[in-house]
Amino acid sequence: MSTDLCTLMRDPKMIPYVKQSLLSQIADQAASLGMPSYLVGGFVRDLLLKQPVNDYDIVVEGDAIKLGEALVKKFGGKLTPHYKFHTAIWHIPPLLNNERSRLDLITARTETYSQPGMLPTISPASIDDDLRRRDFTINAMAVRLDGDDFGALLDPLGGLDDLSKKLIRVLHPDSFIEDPTRIFRSVRYEQRYGFKITSQIGDKALETLSSLSGDRIRHEFDLILKEENSASMLARLYDLGIFGAFDPPLPGFNERYSDLLNAIPPVVFGVLGNRIVTGYLLWLIDSKVEAVASLAERLNFSSELRQISISAIQLKNDLPSLKSASPSLLTFKLEKIPLIVVYVLWLVSEETVLKEFLVRWRYVKQKTTGNDLKAYGLVPSPRFTEILTRLRAAWLDGEIVNDGDERELLESLL
């Protein structure tokens, strides 16, 4: 594995020139303030693996908020400081012509946990201390950004060796207990890169995991469902006993749906794809409504996600009877359900009637309008809806096939 980070960091195939320029400007500004600067964690890991680099977290030995203020003063943009964590988000101005709209600036720090599962207490520290508070050895590396040491690798914990051996190793035995969300991250890295977790999770970590807030747990599942290998990640979590750590236990993911997680809705369906929502629906669609309602409360689902999850289950249960329903009855029922629910059920069942609804039936409308009914002398009332619905149903069911047929049916209804 090549460790010539200087060459890799100057390779436009790895880091586009516009990002190289931005990093150089930030490093120069940090150096002028006497703050050594580094790129850390995922950036170094993915760069060494020659994978697409997405994480540009910049750590300084000094004061990241002060650096951010200096960058705003010199280049513009906006700063969102987080004083409790000694971090800041720099919202980069368009004049820098950078694809990223924001960048995380982080003060090198130590973290202490008052009790397992709680968020840590932060104190400024050296870059060496900062690396030692991280989750895994492969994420505990840094590369120098400024001065003559540009491109120098800092690897105090053997991350490069574990990277070459394809190992996911925590930094100390209590790591999963202090922050059980690291369990999810370890599985994401393992399945994303084809690595192997070397550390035992243990009952204490599972106990602490079960006590985390619903928001923190759901966020980890959101991140997993964004991944290309999300099905294997969910299966691995299940095998590790993670799903059983909750009360009630989380349902397993149906492996028959694994390939469907990466499906993209056909353009003709007119459905706006949402990978995370699709993932939750595929995961939960075989469950009972009561189980999903309980899970939605435990993981603090949004009201929308809760409702569409339950709708998907109910629609799947109703599907046998719907298959023999008339196009009008089916359309009027499905129109009350979010399109993504209908699409996901089609993915699972491949039922023709669902495709017909998505592609054709939902667009069928009657020609007569409310104004037309007024012209016939009718006063607006619930009867309007009855007539218009009857006309549309006739089109959907093939009872009428042209405008003349509609006029004839309309006159019989007046």
C-alpha positions, 0 to 999 in steps of 0.5 A: 500500500503506497504511503506517498501522501504528498503525491496522492494529495496532489493527484487531481484524480484523487483531489480536484485542483479546486479542493487542493487550492482551498486546502492550501489556503486554509493551511496557510491561514492556520499557519499564520495563526500558529496553528498546525493543521491536519486532515484526519480520519476518513480522509486519510483512510480513503486516500490510502485506499485510493477510494473516493474522498468525501470527508474533509475534516480539518483539525488544528492544534489551537482554536478551530473557531478562531481559524474559522473567523479568520477565514470568514474575514479573509474570504467571506462566507458564514461561520457556525461555531459550536463552542461546547465542542470547540468546532465550527462549520465554515459555509464557503462563499461561492467566490472560491468556486468550490463544490463543497458548500461547507467545511468542518473545522475541528480543534484537536481535543480529548474526550472523557465520558462521564458514563457509558453512552453519554456524549463526551466532555471535550477539552483542547489537546494535541493532535496525538491526543486527538487521534487517540480518542477516535474510534478505530485505528484506521480512522486514527491517522492524520496527514499534515497540511501546512509547511515543510511537513505537508503530506506527512503521515501521523499514525501513532496507533498502527492504522496503516498496518491494520488498513493493509491487513483489512482489520477494524480494530477499536483503540481500547477494550471499552470503546464500544461501551463508551460509545455504542454507535461505534458498533454500527460504524464498525459494521459499515466499514467492514461491509463497505471495504470487505474488512473484518472486525477484530474486537468483541462487542460484549454484553455490556456494550449491547446493554448500553446500546439499548439505552441510547436515544431513538434519535441516535439509533435511527441516525445510524440506521439512516447512514446504513441505508444510504450505503450500497451494501446496506443489506449486508450491513443489516444482516451483519448487525442481526448476526452480531445480536444488535437487533436483539438488544432492543425491546421489542427486538428489531425485525430482521431484514428479508434477504430476498429484498437485498437487491431491491435496496439499490433499485431506482424508480423507472422514470415512467413511474413518476416516483421521486426516489428516496433511498432511506425511506425505501430501505425502511419500507423494505425492511419493515413491510413484512412486519405486523402493524403493531410491531412497527408502531412500537419500533417507530416510537422507540426509534422516534420516527417522524410522523411521516415515516411512521405513517408510510411504514404502516401504510405499506404493511396494510397495503401489502395485506390488502393486495390479494383482494385489490388484485381483483378490484376494478381499476377505478376502485384500485385507483381511488384507494391507491391515490390516498397512499404516498406513491413511494409506498405503492412503488415499494410494494411493486418492487416486492410483489411485481403486481401488474395492477400496481404498475398500471396505477403508477404508469397509467390509471392515476393520470386518467381524468374525466373531461367534465368539470365543475364549471360544466355542471354549473352550466347545466344549472346544478348548484355546487353540492356533494352531488358534484363530487358524486357525478365527477367521480362516477364519470372518472370511474367510467373512463378507468373501467372502460365503460366509456371510451370517448367524449361522446360516451361521457356526454351521454353518461353525464346526461343520464346522471343529471 
